[in-house]
């Protein structure tokens, strides 16, 4: 059929433009003509379905703005038009699959309201059945009186009508076809679109994996934290690995916050840094807590808002397709203190906490953020921040166990092994066994200290500091360097109070008789009970007895014999001048530190002095008493074991205070009560000759003796300074004066 020359014009009404058809005058084409082919130039052919209307003048065809852009038409342009008929035997007659890209027609007016793609597909077929479609063709779609949608034909597939009834007929891609009533329509989001599609007619979206494809878990460089990292991954990232459709079907929300807490130097910041590297997300924003605070009113809150601004803008633009924004707060306790706890009336801390809560989980909550907070003072953080929906994954990054320490030492010595700068006699497994309660940072410090010891050997100690020119070749870090560093340079913050224990045991434990043997034997049993896996995790022992009977030394001996990696001493010596509340906080801190180690021992020395007990009155600190009672009965966290050794010279006082029931066991430490006890001690000191010991034995025979081991050791020191001829007499006189020997004994016989 010959083409006719006609003019392009505007679509007469907005309503007619929603038909996506070319609008023609009723008189221009015969009734059987349903489609026209428009030629705008050589090789430029476009097929449109037509709609008849009196609003278009004769010899003119109305096109919407979208149609004119697609076919590059201008108003009043002359175009060649001829009727088009689909061939019933052609494969293009039978479109079976249509994929449409969808976006809001007006980008300024978007919404996150869900669009049901199944209903959209039905509505699309009802509105546009019989429409001629070409790949790349733009369409406008009015769906359920919501915002107008802009569509673009992405792919078309058709089946040959002669083969359509046969099984396993593969549809073929085509550039052009007619939309039929039984066609399958699928909608896909346009790139950068924020439309929220739901339903089965939603096309597959190629998503960027949230895990960085170059990430290697083996090269993380985090030693001893595999279990914690796996737990964080399970809670915080597993839901983000799956496509949003599946997450939507489960009805689950992504975790938006993680709190890493634990002692200093255990790898919290390192783990947060590695999480940022692992994820295929925006560069993490790392913020130190104090940086947020500003002296100007409102600036601190504005600083918090600025952190979330990019995530907010992308969430509005892309919706569920938005990338993940990571914000890492180091020392989060600096800005998130419990509201109302900070003195002063400025209220800056409170409003910063409120602003942070609103951004993470407020009315206009964001779903494309992950906030990672780090602190070693979890108790200072506002409780509202730690509920589900906010910093809900709370992971304690504790002190590494032996395997963890082995991993950390391997990481820090890897470079030395590569360049053969470490002696083969260095065994990381041995060092891991010797570094109980070391944190990751302390282990790194140990390696540095060993390196500096090795380097120091190669520095010439002349008048000038000079390095051996062949030092590079000679330098080898060996086992002795590590042992030297372990002994002299690096001490764990959560280790044993070695110096204090050694001072208590300066004179050793003298086994002067059966009572001492029994006490040590019972102490060993209770220590084993504390270690046992089937035990409750808490064993508290009271060592009570008269003054100077050696209770503190015995407690120190049992603490060392336990071989627990964490041993702390809670002594009144360290709390002289403390107020009641300060004393309670100090005691609480010692117990809190103990809970961080797998096996811990606390020696509470001189309990009645700790409680400010005075016999005149009587007076004592009830606040400290209540705090100590609570802590003595408090079970340590699951998997942790705690041994508490208390000493007291006032059993009756503790009984009146109702403290005795708080202990697992009470061991009585007696004074020396028999002459043979005193002689056993004197033999240990090698001060008196055999004849002198015989004389002493005769003098003390049958006498009542009651003396503490510390008092006896003092008398021995005094006797050591006396002339040998008077030594025995002086010793017995002083023993009688101190009340350790019955006054009826005659020392002149």
C-alpha positions as CSV (number, residue, x, y, z in Angstrom):
1,X,0.0,0.0,0.0
2,X,1.3,3.4,-0.9
3,X,2.3,5.8,1.9
4,X,0.7,9.2,2.4
5,X,2.3,12.4,3.6
6,X,0.9,13.7,6.9
7,X,2.0,16.1,9.6
8,X,3.0,15.3,13.2
9,X,1.2,17.2,16.0
10,X,0.7,17.1,19.7
11,X,-1.5,14.6,21.4
12,X,-4.7,16.6,22.0
13,X,-5.3,15.5,25.7
14,X,-3.4,14.0,28.6
15,X,-6.0,11.3,28.8
16,X,-5.4,10.2,25.2
17,X,-1.6,10.2,25.8
18,X,-2.1,7.5,28.5
19,X,-3.2,5.1,25.7
20,X,0.3,5.0,24.3
21,X,-1.3,5.1,20.8
22,X,-1.0,7.5,17.9
23,X,-4.1,9.6,17.7
24,X,-5.7,10.0,14.2
25,X,-8.8,11.7,12.8
26,X,-11.9,9.4,12.4
27,X,-12.0,10.2,8.6
28,X,-8.3,9.6,7.8
29,X,-8.2,5.8,7.9
30,X,-10.7,3.0,7.2
31,X,-12.1,1.1,10.2
32,X,-10.1,-2.1,9.6
33,X,-6.8,-0.2,9.9
34,X,-5.5,-0.7,13.5
35,X,-1.8,0.0,13.1
36,X,0.3,2.5,11.1
37,X,3.9,2.5,10.1
38,X,5.6,5.9,10.5
39,X,8.7,6.6,8.4
40,X,10.8,9.6,9.4
41,X,13.8,8.9,7.2
42,X,15.7,6.1,5.4
43,X,15.7,3.0,7.6
44,X,13.7,4.9,10.3
45,X,10.4,3.0,10.7
46,X,8.1,2.9,13.8
47,X,4.8,1.0,14.2
48,X,2.1,2.5,16.4
49,X,-1.4,1.3,17.3
50,X,-3.9,4.0,16.5
51,X,-6.8,5.6,18.4
52,X,-9.5,7.7,16.5
53,X,-10.6,11.1,17.8
54,X,-12.2,14.2,16.4
55,X,-9.8,16.3,18.4
56,X,-7.0,15.8,15.8
57,X,-7.3,17.7,12.5
58,X,-7.4,15.7,9.2
59,X,-4.0,14.7,7.7
60,X,-2.4,15.1,11.1
61,X,-1.3,12.5,13.7
62,X,-1.1,13.3,17.4
63,X,1.9,12.0,19.3
64,X,2.7,12.3,23.0
65,X,5.9,13.9,24.2
66,X,7.4,10.4,25.0
67,X,6.5,9.1,21.5
68,X,8.0,12.2,19.8
69,X,11.2,11.8,21.7
70,X,11.5,8.1,20.8
71,X,10.7,8.6,17.1
72,X,12.6,11.9,17.0
73,X,9.6,13.8,15.7
74,X,9.0,17.5,15.8
75,X,5.7,19.3,15.7
76,X,4.4,20.0,12.1
77,X,7.1,17.6,10.7
78,X,6.1,15.9,7.5
79,X,6.1,12.1,7.8
80,X,5.3,9.2,5.6
81,X,2.4,7.1,6.9
82,X,1.0,3.8,5.7
83,X,-1.3,1.2,7.3
84,X,0.4,-1.8,8.9
85,X,-1.0,-5.3,9.3
86,X,0.5,-8.0,11.5
87,X,1.1,-11.3,9.7
88,X,-0.9,-14.1,11.5
89,X,1.7,-16.7,10.5
90,X,4.7,-14.6,11.7
91,X,6.4,-15.3,15.0
92,X,6.1,-11.7,15.9
93,X,2.3,-12.1,16.0
94,X,2.6,-14.2,19.2
95,X,4.6,-12.3,21.9
96,X,4.9,-14.5,24.9
97,X,7.2,-12.6,27.2
98,X,7.7,-8.9,27.7
99,X,10.2,-7.4,30.1
100,X,9.6,-3.7,31.1
101,X,11.9,-1.4,32.9
102,X,9.9,0.8,35.2
103,X,10.5,4.1,37.0
104,X,8.5,7.1,38.2
105,X,7.6,9.3,35.3
106,X,8.3,12.4,37.4
107,X,11.6,11.8,39.3
108,X,10.9,14.7,41.8
109,X,7.8,13.0,43.1
110,X,8.9,9.6,44.3
111,X,7.6,7.3,47.0
112,X,8.7,4.1,48.8
113,X,5.2,2.8,48.8
114,X,5.2,-0.8,47.5
115,X,4.0,-1.5,44.0
116,X,2.5,-5.0,43.5
117,X,4.1,-6.2,40.2
118,X,1.4,-9.0,39.8
119,X,-1.4,-6.5,39.8
120,X,0.6,-4.2,37.5
121,X,1.0,-7.0,35.0
122,X,-2.8,-7.7,34.9
123,X,-3.6,-4.0,34.6
124,X,-1.0,-3.5,31.9
125,X,-2.5,-6.4,29.8
126,X,-6.1,-5.0,30.3
127,X,-5.0,-1.5,29.3
128,X,-2.7,-2.3,26.4
129,X,-3.7,-5.6,24.9
130,X,-3.1,-5.4,21.1
131,X,-0.5,-2.6,21.5
132,X,2.4,-2.7,19.0
133,X,5.7,-2.9,21.0
134,X,9.3,-2.3,19.9
135,X,12.4,-2.8,22.0
136,X,13.4,0.5,23.5
137,X,9.9,2.0,23.1
138,X,8.9,4.3,26.0
139,X,5.4,4.0,27.5
140,X,3.4,5.8,30.2
141,X,1.4,3.7,32.6
142,X,-1.3,4.9,35.0
143,X,-1.6,2.2,37.7
144,X,-4.4,2.4,40.3
145,X,-4.5,6.2,40.4
146,X,-1.0,6.2,41.9
147,X,1.9,8.2,40.6
148,X,2.4,7.9,36.8
149,X,5.0,5.3,35.9
150,X,7.4,5.5,32.9
151,X,8.1,2.2,31.2
152,X,10.6,1.2,28.6
153,X,10.4,-2.1,26.6
154,X,13.6,-4.0,27.5
155,X,13.2,-7.4,25.9
156,X,10.5,-9.2,23.8
157,X,10.2,-12.9,23.2
158,X,7.9,-14.6,20.8
159,X,6.9,-18.1,19.8
160,X,6.0,-19.3,16.3
161,X,2.2,-19.8,16.3
162,X,2.6,-23.1,14.4
163,X,4.9,-24.5,17.1
164,X,3.2,-22.9,20.1
165,X,1.3,-26.1,21.0
166,X,4.4,-28.3,21.0
167,X,6.2,-29.0,24.2
168,X,9.7,-27.6,24.9
169,X,9.2,-24.8,22.4
170,X,11.9,-22.3,23.1
171,X,10.7,-18.6,22.7
172,X,13.0,-16.5,20.5
173,X,14.0,-12.9,21.1
174,X,12.5,-10.4,18.8
175,X,12.7,-6.7,18.3
176,X,9.0,-6.1,17.6
177,X,5.6,-7.6,18.2
178,X,2.0,-7.3,19.3
179,X,0.9,-7.6,22.9
180,X,-1.6,-10.4,23.4
181,X,-3.9,-11.2,26.3
182,X,-2.0,-14.3,27.4
183,X,1.5,-12.6,27.3
184,X,3.7,-12.7,30.5
185,X,4.7,-9.2,31.6
186,X,7.7,-8.8,33.9
187,X,8.8,-5.5,35.5
188,X,12.3,-4.6,36.4
189,X,13.5,-1.4,38.2
190,X,15.4,1.0,36.0
191,X,18.9,1.7,37.0
192,X,19.0,4.2,39.9
193,X,15.2,4.0,40.4
194,X,13.8,4.2,43.9
195,X,10.5,2.4,43.1
196,X,9.7,-0.4,45.5
197,X,8.5,-3.4,43.5
198,X,6.9,-6.4,45.2
199,X,5.3,-9.6,43.9
200,X,6.3,-12.4,41.6
201,X,6.1,-10.4,38.4
202,X,9.2,-8.5,39.6
203,X,12.2,-9.3,37.4
204,X,15.5,-10.5,38.7
205,X,17.9,-7.7,39.6
206,X,21.6,-8.2,39.3
207,X,22.8,-7.2,42.7
208,X,26.3,-6.3,43.8
209,X,27.5,-8.8,46.4
210,X,27.8,-7.2,49.8
211,X,30.9,-9.2,50.5
212,X,34.0,-7.9,48.7
213,X,34.9,-10.5,46.0
214,X,38.6,-10.0,46.7
215,X,38.1,-10.7,50.4
216,X,40.1,-13.6,51.9
217,X,39.0,-14.6,55.4
218,X,42.4,-16.3,55.9
219,X,44.2,-12.9,55.5
220,X,42.1,-11.0,58.1
221,X,44.9,-10.5,60.5
222,X,42.6,-10.9,63.5
223,X,43.9,-13.6,65.8
224,X,41.8,-15.5,68.3
225,X,38.6,-13.8,67.3
226,X,37.2,-16.3,64.8
227,X,34.3,-17.3,67.0
228,X,33.3,-13.6,67.7
229,X,33.7,-12.7,64.0
230,X,31.5,-15.7,62.9
231,X,28.9,-14.6,65.4
232,X,28.9,-11.0,64.1
233,X,28.7,-12.2,60.5
234,X,25.7,-14.5,61.4
235,X,23.8,-11.8,63.2
236,X,24.7,-8.7,61.2
237,X,25.5,-9.7,57.6
238,X,23.8,-12.9,56.8
239,X,20.5,-11.1,56.0
240,X,22.3,-8.7,53.7
241,X,23.8,-11.4,51.6
242,X,20.4,-12.6,50.5
243,X,18.3,-10.7,47.9
244,X,15.7,-8.2,49.3
245,X,12.9,-10.3,47.9
246,X,13.7,-13.2,50.3
247,X,14.3,-10.9,53.2
248,X,10.9,-9.3,52.5
249,X,9.2,-12.7,52.4
250,X,10.7,-13.6,55.8
251,X,9.6,-10.2,57.1
252,X,13.0,-9.6,58.8
253,X,14.9,-6.4,59.2
254,X,18.6,-5.9,58.8
255,X,20.7,-5.4,61.9
256,X,21.7,-1.7,62.0
257,X,24.1,-1.6,64.9
258,X,26.9,-3.6,66.5
259,X,28.5,-2.8,69.9
260,X,32.0,-4.3,70.4
261,X,33.1,-4.1,74.1
262,X,35.9,-5.5,76.2
263,X,39.2,-4.7,77.8
264,X,41.6,-2.3,76.0
265,X,43.9,-3.8,73.4
266,X,41.8,-6.9,72.6
267,X,41.2,-6.0,68.9
268,X,37.9,-4.1,68.9
269,X,39.1,-1.3,66.5
270,X,41.0,-3.9,64.4
271,X,37.8,-5.9,64.0
272,X,35.7,-2.9,63.0
273,X,38.4,-1.9,60.5
274,X,38.3,-5.4,59.0
275,X,34.5,-5.4,58.8
276,X,34.7,-2.2,56.7
277,X,37.3,-3.8,54.4
278,X,35.3,-7.0,54.1
279,X,32.1,-5.4,52.9
280,X,31.5,-4.2,49.4
281,X,30.1,-0.9,50.8
282,X,31.0,2.7,50.9
283,X,34.2,3.7,52.6
284,X,33.4,3.5,56.3
285,X,33.2,6.7,58.2
286,X,35.3,6.5,61.3
287,X,34.4,8.9,64.1
288,X,36.1,9.3,67.4
289,X,33.4,10.0,70.1
290,X,34.9,13.2,71.3
291,X,35.0,14.7,67.7
292,X,31.2,14.9,67.7
293,X,31.0,17.2,70.7
294,X,31.1,21.0,69.9
295,X,31.0,24.0,72.1
296,X,28.3,25.7,70.0
297,X,24.7,25.0,70.7
298,X,23.2,22.5,68.3
299,X,26.5,21.8,66.5
300,X,27.0,18.4,68.2
301,X,23.6,17.2,67.0
302,X,24.3,18.6,63.5
303,X,27.5,16.6,63.4
304,X,25.5,13.4,64.1
305,X,23.0,14.4,61.3
306,X,25.9,15.0,58.8
307,X,27.2,11.5,59.4
308,X,23.9,10.0,58.2
309,X,23.1,12.6,55.4
310,X,24.6,10.6,52.5
311,X,22.8,7.4,53.6
312,X,19.5,9.4,54.0
313,X,19.8,10.9,50.5
314,X,20.6,7.5,48.9
315,X,17.7,5.7,50.8
316,X,15.3,8.3,49.3
317,X,16.7,7.9,45.8
318,X,17.2,4.1,45.6
319,X,15.1,2.6,48.4
320,X,15.9,-1.1,49.1
321,X,18.6,-0.9,46.3
322,X,20.7,1.5,48.3
323,X,24.3,0.5,49.1
324,X,25.4,0.0,52.7
325,X,26.8,2.9,54.7
326,X,29.1,2.0,57.6
327,X,29.6,4.4,60.5
328,X,32.3,3.4,63.0
329,X,32.2,5.1,66.4
330,X,35.4,4.7,68.4
331,X,35.0,5.4,72.1
332,X,31.3,5.6,71.8
333,X,30.9,6.0,75.5
334,X,32.2,9.6,75.2
335,X,29.0,10.7,73.5
336,X,26.4,8.1,74.5
337,X,26.6,8.3,78.3
338,X,23.3,7.4,80.1
339,X,21.0,10.4,79.8
340,X,20.9,12.4,83.0
341,X,24.2,11.1,84.3
342,X,26.4,14.0,83.1
343,X,26.6,16.9,85.6
344,X,25.7,20.4,84.5
345,X,22.6,21.7,82.8
346,X,23.7,22.0,79.2
347,X,22.2,18.6,78.3
348,X,24.5,18.3,75.3
349,X,25.2,14.6,75.9
350,X,21.5,13.9,76.2
351,X,20.5,15.6,73.0
352,X,23.4,13.8,71.1
353,X,22.1,10.5,72.4
354,X,18.5,11.4,71.3
355,X,19.7,12.5,67.8
356,X,21.6,9.2,67.4
357,X,18.6,7.1,68.5
358,X,16.4,9.0,66.1
359,X,18.7,8.4,63.1
360,X,19.3,4.7,63.8
361,X,15.8,3.7,64.7
362,X,13.5,6.7,64.7
363,X,10.2,7.4,62.8
364,X,12.1,7.9,59.5
365,X,14.5,5.0,60.1
366,X,17.2,4.1,57.6
367,X,17.7,0.6,56.4
368,X,21.0,1.1,54.6
369,X,23.2,1.9,57.6
370,X,25.4,-0.2,59.9
371,X,26.6,1.6,63.0
372,X,29.6,-0.1,64.8
373,X,30.3,1.2,68.3
374,X,33.4,0.4,70.3
375,X,34.0,0.9,74.0
376,X,35.7,-0.6,77.1
377,X,33.1,1.0,79.4
378,X,29.8,-0.7,78.3
379,X,28.3,0.2,81.7
380,X,28.4,3.9,80.8
381,X,26.3,3.7,77.6
382,X,22.7,4.7,77.6
383,X,20.4,1.6,77.9
384,X,18.1,2.8,75.1
385,X,21.0,2.5,72.6
386,X,21.4,-1.2,73.3
387,X,17.9,-2.5,72.7
388,X,17.0,-4.5,69.6
389,X,16.8,-2.3,66.5
390,X,19.7,-0.2,67.6
391,X,23.1,-1.5,68.7
392,X,21.4,-4.9,69.1
393,X,24.4,-7.2,68.4
394,X,26.6,-6.8,71.5
395,X,29.8,-8.8,71.2
396,X,32.4,-9.0,74.0
397,X,35.9,-9.0,72.6
398,X,37.6,-10.6,75.5
399,X,41.2,-11.7,76.3
400,X,42.4,-14.4,73.8
401,X,42.8,-18.0,74.9
402,X,45.9,-20.0,74.2
403,X,44.9,-20.8,70.6
404,X,44.0,-17.2,70.1
405,X,47.4,-16.0,71.4
406,X,49.1,-18.5,69.2
407,X,47.3,-17.1,66.1
408,X,48.2,-13.5,67.2
409,X,51.9,-14.3,67.7
410,X,52.0,-16.0,64.3
411,X,50.5,-12.9,62.7
412,X,53.0,-10.6,64.3
413,X,56.0,-12.8,63.5
414,X,54.9,-13.7,59.9
415,X,57.0,-11.0,58.3
416,X,60.1,-12.0,60.3
417,X,59.6,-15.6,59.2
418,X,59.3,-14.6,55.6
419,X,62.6,-12.8,55.7
420,X,64.3,-15.3,58.0
421,X,64.9,-12.9,60.8
422,X,63.6,-15.2,63.5
423,X,65.6,-18.0,65.1
424,X,64.0,-21.5,64.6
425,X,64.2,-21.9,68.4
426,X,61.3,-19.4,68.8
427,X,58.2,-21.5,69.4
428,X,55.0,-19.5,69.2
429,X,53.0,-22.3,70.9
430,X,55.4,-22.2,73.9
431,X,55.1,-18.4,74.1
432,X,51.3,-18.6,73.9
433,X,51.4,-20.9,77.0
434,X,53.6,-18.4,78.9
435,X,51.5,-15.3,78.1
436,X,48.3,-16.0,80.0
437,X,45.9,-13.0,80.1
438,X,47.8,-11.0,77.5
439,X,45.7,-8.9,75.2
440,X,46.4,-8.7,71.5
441,X,48.0,-5.3,71.9
442,X,50.3,-6.7,74.7
443,X,51.3,-9.6,72.5
444,X,52.2,-7.2,69.7
445,X,54.2,-5.2,72.3
446,X,56.0,-8.4,73.4
447,X,57.1,-9.0,69.8
448,X,58.3,-5.4,69.5
449,X,60.2,-5.6,72.8
450,X,61.9,-8.9,71.7
451,X,62.9,-7.2,68.4
452,X,64.4,-4.2,70.2
453,X,66.3,-6.6,72.5
454,X,67.7,-8.3,69.5
455,X,68.6,-5.0,67.8
456,X,70.3,-3.8,70.9
457,X,72.8,-6.7,70.8
458,X,74.2,-5.3,67.5
459,X,74.7,-1.7,68.7
460,X,78.3,-1.0,69.6
461,X,78.6,0.5,73.1
462,X,81.5,2.9,72.3
463,X,81.7,6.6,73.0
464,X,79.3,7.1,70.0
465,X,76.3,4.9,69.3
466,X,77.1,2.9,66.2
467,X,75.5,0.0,64.5
468,X,77.5,-3.0,63.3
469,X,77.7,-2.6,59.5
470,X,76.9,-6.3,59.1
471,X,73.9,-6.1,61.4
472,X,71.4,-6.7,58.7
473,X,72.8,-10.1,58.0
474,X,73.4,-11.0,61.7
475,X,70.1,-9.8,63.1
476,X,68.1,-12.8,64.4
477,X,65.4,-12.6,67.0
478,X,65.7,-15.6,69.2
479,X,63.9,-17.3,72.1
480,X,66.0,-15.6,74.8
481,X,64.9,-12.2,73.4
482,X,61.3,-13.1,73.9
483,X,61.9,-14.5,77.4
484,X,63.8,-11.3,78.3
485,X,60.9,-9.2,77.1
486,X,58.4,-11.3,78.9
487,X,60.3,-11.0,82.2
488,X,61.3,-7.4,82.1
489,X,59.3,-5.3,79.6
490,X,55.7,-6.4,79.1
491,X,53.3,-7.2,81.9
492,X,49.6,-7.9,81.2
493,X,47.2,-5.4,82.6
494,X,44.9,-8.3,83.6
495,X,47.7,-10.6,84.9
496,X,48.6,-11.7,88.3
497,X,49.5,-9.2,91.0
498,X,52.9,-10.9,91.1
499,X,54.8,-8.3,93.2
500,X,52.2,-8.0,95.9
501,X,51.9,-11.8,96.2
502,X,55.7,-12.1,96.4
503,X,55.8,-9.5,99.1
504,X,53.2,-11.5,101.1
505,X,55.3,-14.7,100.6
506,X,58.7,-13.0,101.2
507,X,59.4,-15.4,104.1
508,X,57.7,-18.4,102.5
509,X,55.3,-20.8,104.1
510,X,56.7,-22.9,106.9
511,X,55.0,-26.2,107.4
512,X,55.2,-26.3,111.2
513,X,52.6,-29.0,111.7
514,X,49.5,-30.9,110.6
515,X,47.3,-27.8,110.7
516,X,49.3,-26.1,107.9
517,X,49.4,-29.4,105.8
518,X,45.6,-29.7,106.2
519,X,45.0,-26.1,105.2
520,X,47.1,-26.4,102.1
521,X,45.5,-29.7,101.2
522,X,41.9,-28.3,101.6
523,X,42.9,-25.2,99.7
524,X,44.0,-27.3,96.8
525,X,40.7,-29.2,96.8
526,X,38.7,-25.9,96.7
527,X,40.9,-24.6,93.9
528,X,40.2,-27.7,91.8
529,X,36.5,-27.3,92.6
530,X,36.7,-23.7,91.2
531,X,38.4,-25.0,88.0
532,X,36.0,-28.0,87.5
533,X,33.7,-27.6,84.5
534,X,30.7,-29.1,86.4
535,X,31.0,-26.6,89.3
536,X,28.9,-23.5,89.5
537,X,31.8,-21.3,88.6
538,X,32.1,-19.6,92.0
539,X,34.1,-20.7,95.1
540,X,34.6,-18.4,98.0
541,X,36.8,-19.3,101.0
542,X,37.3,-17.4,104.3
543,X,40.6,-17.9,106.0
544,X,40.0,-16.8,109.6
545,X,42.1,-17.0,112.7
546,X,43.9,-14.9,115.3
547,X,46.1,-12.0,114.3
548,X,49.6,-12.8,113.0
549,X,48.7,-16.4,112.3
550,X,49.8,-16.2,108.6
551,X,46.4,-16.0,106.9
552,X,47.4,-13.5,104.2
553,X,50.5,-15.5,103.3
554,X,48.4,-18.7,103.1
555,X,45.9,-16.9,100.9
556,X,48.8,-15.7,98.6
557,X,50.2,-19.3,98.5
558,X,46.8,-20.8,97.5
559,X,46.4,-18.0,94.8
560,X,49.8,-18.9,93.3
561,X,49.2,-22.6,93.6
562,X,45.9,-22.2,91.7
563,X,48.0,-21.1,88.6
564,X,45.0,-18.9,87.5
565,X,46.0,-16.4,84.9
566,X,44.2,-13.5,86.6
567,X,45.0,-12.9,90.3
568,X,44.0,-9.6,91.9
569,X,44.4,-8.4,95.5
570,X,41.7,-6.3,97.1
571,X,43.4,-4.8,100.1
572,X,42.6,-1.9,102.5
573,X,46.2,-0.7,101.9
574,X,45.2,0.5,98.4
575,X,42.0,2.3,99.7
576,X,43.3,4.5,102.5
577,X,41.3,7.7,102.6
578,X,38.7,6.5,100.1
579,X,35.1,7.5,100.6
580,X,32.5,4.7,101.0
581,X,31.3,5.1,97.4
582,X,34.8,5.3,96.0
583,X,35.7,2.1,97.9
584,X,32.6,0.3,96.5
585,X,33.5,1.4,93.0
586,X,37.1,0.2,93.4
587,X,36.0,-3.2,94.7
588,X,33.4,-3.5,91.9
589,X,36.1,-2.7,89.3
590,X,38.3,-5.5,90.7
591,X,35.5,-8.0,90.3
592,X,34.5,-6.7,86.9
593,X,38.1,-7.2,85.7
594,X,38.1,-10.7,87.1
595,X,34.9,-11.6,85.1
596,X,36.8,-10.9,81.9
597,X,39.3,-13.8,82.4
598,X,38.3,-17.4,82.0
599,X,40.0,-18.3,85.3
600,X,40.3,-15.6,88.0
601,X,41.3,-15.4,91.6
602,X,40.7,-12.5,94.0
603,X,42.4,-12.2,97.3
604,X,40.3,-9.9,99.7
605,X,42.7,-9.2,102.5
606,X,41.7,-8.1,106.0
607,X,37.9,-8.0,105.4
608,X,37.1,-6.1,108.7
609,X,39.6,-3.3,107.8
610,X,38.0,-3.1,104.4
611,X,34.6,-2.6,106.1
612,X,36.0,0.2,108.4
613,X,35.2,-1.9,111.5
614,X,36.1,-0.4,114.8
615,X,35.7,-2.3,118.2
616,X,34.6,0.9,120.0
617,X,31.1,1.7,119.0
618,X,31.0,-0.7,117.1
619,X,31.2,1.1,113.8
620,X,31.5,-0.3,110.2
621,X,30.6,0.8,106.6
622,X,27.2,-0.7,105.7
623,X,27.5,0.5,102.1
624,X,30.8,-1.4,101.6
625,X,29.4,-4.5,103.5
626,X,26.4,-4.7,101.2
627,X,28.5,-4.3,98.1
628,X,30.9,-7.0,99.2
629,X,28.0,-9.4,100.1
630,X,26.5,-9.0,96.7
631,X,29.8,-9.5,94.9
632,X,30.7,-12.6,97.1
633,X,27.5,-14.3,96.0
634,X,27.3,-13.1,92.4
635,X,27.9,-15.9,89.8
636,X,30.5,-15.0,87.1
637,X,29.4,-15.0,83.5
638,X,28.8,-18.3,81.8
639,X,32.1,-20.2,81.1
640,X,34.1,-18.1,83.6
641,X,35.4,-19.4,86.9
642,X,36.1,-17.3,90.0
643,X,38.0,-18.2,93.2
644,X,37.7,-15.7,96.1
645,X,40.1,-16.0,99.1
646,X,39.2,-13.7,102.0
647,X,41.1,-13.3,105.3
648,X,39.9,-12.0,108.6
649,X,40.9,-11.9,112.2
650,X,37.4,-11.3,113.5
651,X,35.2,-14.3,112.8
652,X,32.6,-13.2,115.4
653,X,32.3,-9.8,113.8
654,X,31.7,-11.3,110.4
655,X,29.1,-13.7,111.9
656,X,27.3,-10.7,113.5
657,X,27.3,-9.0,110.1
658,X,25.8,-12.2,108.6
659,X,28.7,-12.6,106.2
660,X,29.7,-16.2,107.0
661,X,26.8,-17.6,105.0
662,X,28.2,-15.9,101.8
663,X,31.3,-18.2,101.8
664,X,31.5,-21.7,100.2
665,X,33.9,-22.8,103.0
666,X,35.5,-21.4,106.2
667,X,39.1,-22.5,107.0
668,X,40.5,-21.8,110.5
669,X,44.2,-20.8,110.5
670,X,45.4,-21.5,114.1
671,X,48.4,-20.2,116.1
672,X,51.2,-22.4,117.1
673,X,50.0,-24.3,120.2
674,X,52.7,-26.9,120.9
675,X,56.4,-26.8,121.7
676,X,57.1,-29.1,118.7
677,X,55.4,-26.5,116.4
678,X,57.9,-23.8,117.6
679,X,60.8,-26.2,117.3
680,X,59.8,-27.1,113.7
681,X,59.9,-23.3,112.8
682,X,63.3,-22.8,114.6
683,X,64.8,-25.7,112.7
684,X,63.8,-24.1,109.4
685,X,65.7,-20.9,110.3
686,X,69.0,-22.5,111.1
687,X,69.6,-20.0,113.9
688,X,70.1,-22.2,117.0
689,X,72.5,-25.1,117.3
690,X,71.3,-28.6,118.2
691,X,72.3,-28.2,121.8
692,X,70.4,-24.9,122.0
693,X,67.3,-26.5,120.4
694,X,67.5,-29.2,123.0
695,X,67.7,-26.6,125.7
696,X,64.7,-24.8,124.2
697,X,62.8,-28.1,124.0
698,X,63.4,-28.8,127.7
699,X,62.4,-25.3,128.8
700,X,59.1,-25.3,126.7
701,X,58.2,-28.9,127.5
702,X,54.8,-29.2,128.9
703,X,54.1,-25.5,128.7
704,X,51.1,-23.9,127.0
705,X,52.0,-22.0,123.9
706,X,49.9,-19.6,121.8
707,X,51.8,-17.6,119.3
708,X,51.3,-16.5,115.7
709,X,53.8,-17.5,113.0
710,X,54.4,-13.8,112.1
711,X,55.1,-12.9,115.7
712,X,57.4,-15.9,116.1
713,X,59.3,-14.9,112.9
714,X,59.8,-11.4,114.5
715,X,61.2,-13.0,117.7
716,X,63.6,-15.1,115.6
717,X,64.8,-11.9,113.8
718,X,65.3,-10.2,117.2
719,X,67.2,-13.3,118.6
720,X,69.5,-13.2,115.5
721,X,70.7,-9.8,116.7
722,X,71.5,-11.1,120.2
723,X,74.9,-12.5,121.4
724,X,74.9,-16.2,121.1
725,X,75.5,-16.8,124.9
726,X,72.2,-15.0,125.7
727,X,70.2,-16.0,122.6
728,X,68.1,-18.8,124.1
729,X,67.3,-16.9,127.3
730,X,66.4,-13.7,125.3
731,X,64.2,-15.7,123.0
732,X,62.3,-17.4,125.8
733,X,61.9,-14.0,127.7
734,X,60.4,-12.3,124.6
735,X,58.2,-15.3,123.9
736,X,56.8,-15.1,127.4
737,X,56.4,-11.2,127.2
738,X,54.5,-11.5,124.0
739,X,52.1,-13.9,125.6
740,X,53.1,-16.8,123.5
741,X,54.5,-18.9,126.4
742,X,52.7,-19.6,129.7
743,X,53.9,-17.0,132.3
744,X,54.4,-19.9,134.9
745,X,57.5,-21.1,133.0
746,X,60.8,-20.3,134.8
747,X,63.4,-19.4,132.3
748,X,66.2,-19.5,134.9
749,X,65.9,-23.2,135.7
